Structures are given as C-alpha cells and as structure tokens.
Amino acid sequence: MNKLDQAAEFSVARGSGFAGLAIFVLMVAMMYEPRQSFEIGGIAALFTALVLRLKALLAHKTPYKRTEVWLLLDPLERPLPEVAQRVITTARREVYFRFAYYWARLALLLIGAAIFWRAI
C-alpha cells in the first residue's frame, strides 16, 4: 500500500471511527431495551453506509487540493498536478466504497441481532 492509499484510508477511517463512536454511545444509551438498541444501531450503520457510498460517488467533484488526503501527504510525496485529481479521486473512491461495504455488513449484523431479540 503506497502513501496515497494510506492517507486516503486514514482519512476515511478517522471519520468512520467518529461515526462508530456516536452510534456506540447511542446504542449504550438505549441498552435498557436491547432490541431497540440493535435496531437503532443497525439503522444508523446503514445510514452511515449510504453516506459513504454517496461520498464515493461524488468524490470526483472535490478539488484535490481541498481533500484531507492532499494535506496528509508530505509535499515530496504528492502526485504531479496533472494527475493528482484523478489519482486522489480514485484512491478516495475505493476507500469510501470499501468502508461503505464494512458499514453495510455491520448494519446487517445489528439488524439480525434485533430480529433475534424480537424472536426471544
């Protein structure tokens, strides 16, 4: 994995981590009713997956100099301006799609847990 991919992954992982923390706190606050806690967590995780998917689809609209990936790269590691937009957009898009997939799987797991709690 090159520095550009690492920067893109770090950027998206940090944002996803904050979303995960918020969802976790919400679920803990609702633990008096486990089924409802898992439902809310699953819905929030699904919403996060949808937001990440939208960000992936719209990644090409953000100028490369305004991305966190560009700022995270050392000036000597930055791609040439002629290819920077394409390369940074591609890296960000791939990472957004991968994290959207992770969040969708988590949503499936949480909603499955809610269905299990309903069956008990």
URHU-V666510 format. One record per helix or strand. SS is the DSSP state (hx for helix, st for strand). FROM is the first residue (numbers start at 1). TO is the last residue. Records with the same first field share a line. If there is no record, write none. Layout:
# URHU-V666510
SS->FROM-TO + FROM-TO
This chain:
# URHU-V666510
hx->3-29 + 34-57 + 59-61 + 64-66 + 68-72 + 81-119
